[in-house]
Amino acid sequence: MKFNTKVIHAGVEPDSATGAIMTPIYQTSTYVQDEVGKHKGFEYSRTGNPTRAALESSLAAIENGKYGACFGSGLAAIDCVIKMLNPGDEVISTNDLYGGSYRIFKTIFEKYGIKFHFVDMLNLENIKDALNEKTKLIWIETPTNPMMNIIDIKSIVEMVKDSDAIVGVDNTFATPYLQRPLDLGADVVMHSVTKFLGGHSDVVMGALVTSNDSIAEEIYRIQNSSGAVCGPMDSFLVLRGIKTLHLRVQRHSENGKIIAEFLNSHPQVDEVYWPGFESHPNHEVAKNQMSDFGGMVSFTLKDDSLEKAKRIVSKTKLFTLAESLGGVESLIGHPSTMTHASIPREERLKSGVKDSLIRLSVGVEDAADLVKDLENSFL
Ligand SMILES: *Cc1c(COP(=O)(O)O)cnc(C)c1O
């Protein structure tokens, strides 16, 4: 089955009890047992729920994986990945990381004896330097948030294939429509389903997908043992969101290109970070591992001041000032005071998150209206 068919059909069977075409919202915590130890596949909704199960199959299918697992948030999914590790294990991650991922690594897991190396993954030598026999996980995010750096998944998989480390990819920004890390050799894919997969800014959820039997066993053990699962209503909403994923991300990408080009020619704009530009440092890698470039665009101002950036983000009307991304509506954010405020300024500047950096999640509205909205915000 091709991708555009999978988003609509994969994992979703007519309900066996009633024939309902859409997977019902099984709003139940528990299930009747015919006799002791004899049930219909579901015992308790932390362990498994039919609505969640349909979503987990759908997600596995669209990432070309065998197993999907859904969680109460993207961070709960990351929490599950790190809980597969033991004290003394080491993780190599990118230094240009979603702020919440950095926070869970530094403030939750470091104290349990797991060591994190944050390196610039654009230079693969940095990974080689940090790699040792204790390295158990390489954690990649690409495109990165908010600098839109592109990290070469295939080369990293190749580099660590003789080590004990598994490769995990946070595929939130790209979505499986644009990039499928398991096909590139990664072991586990993570999503903040909250973003493009949900797509309508009405659910917080996370997911993991893998094709590796023993990793899947660990994921399900932790999902059930730690219990950070999502509910059936949210699972239903995301099943519905996924049905238009291909249409939405195609339009996000078209609009993203128009906005990136508009900003690039604007006299007040300094740099535009969007992997579709030939001048983007890893444009070639992006072309190889992604099918298009998406609707996430960041830029800095020639006047690199907090004040100017704050003025712009408060003046746009269609681009709403808010955290998050990936919904049908356009959002504008100021990473250094919002999503990345938990990263110390020194660290932020090292990875390029300047005071004037503005991040756009370009929605699926009419592109001409979006351009006009940005134009007005510069006045
Ligand atoms: C939002 C986000 C997360 C965290 O997901 P939540 O659903 O907010 O917990 C992780 N990684 C990236 C790239 C994100 O954008």
The ligand as an SDF file (V2000), in Angstrom:
LIG
                    3D

 15 15  0  0  0  0  0  0  0  0999 V2000
    6.7500   19.3080   20.9170 C   0  0  0  0  0  0  0  0  0  0  0  0
    7.9660   18.4910   20.6800 C   0  0  0  0  0  0  0  0  0  0  0  0
    8.3410   17.4820   21.5820 C   0  0  0  0  0  0  0  0  0  0  0  0
    7.5750   17.2090   22.8580 C   0  0  0  0  0  0  0  0  0  0  0  0
    6.2970   16.7360   22.6100 O   0  0  0  0  0  0  0  0  0  0  0  0
    5.0410   16.9960   23.6000 P   0  0  0  0  0  0  0  0  0  0  0  0
    3.9280   16.3410   22.8830 O   0  0  0  0  0  0  0  0  0  0  0  0
    4.9000   18.4740   23.7410 O   0  0  0  0  0  0  0  0  0  0  0  0
    5.3950   16.3530   24.8990 O   0  0  0  0  0  0  0  0  0  0  0  0
    9.4650   16.7370   21.2830 C   0  0  0  0  0  0  0  0  0  0  0  0
   10.1990   16.9960   20.1640 N   0  0  0  0  0  0  0  0  0  0  0  0
    9.8640   17.9450   19.2960 C   0  0  0  0  0  0  0  0  0  0  0  0
   10.7110   18.1610   18.0820 C   0  0  0  0  0  0  0  0  0  0  0  0
    8.7480   18.7350   19.5120 C   0  0  0  0  0  0  0  0  0  0  0  0
    8.4370   19.7020   18.6510 O   0  0  0  0  0  0  0  0  0  0  0  0
  1  2  1  0
  2  3  1  0
  2 14  2  0
  3  4  1  0
  3 10  2  0
  4  5  1  0
  5  6  1  0
  6  7  2  0
  6  8  1  0
  6  9  1  0
 10 11  1  0
 11 12  2  0
 12 13  1  0
 12 14  1  0
 14 15  1  0
M  END
$$$$
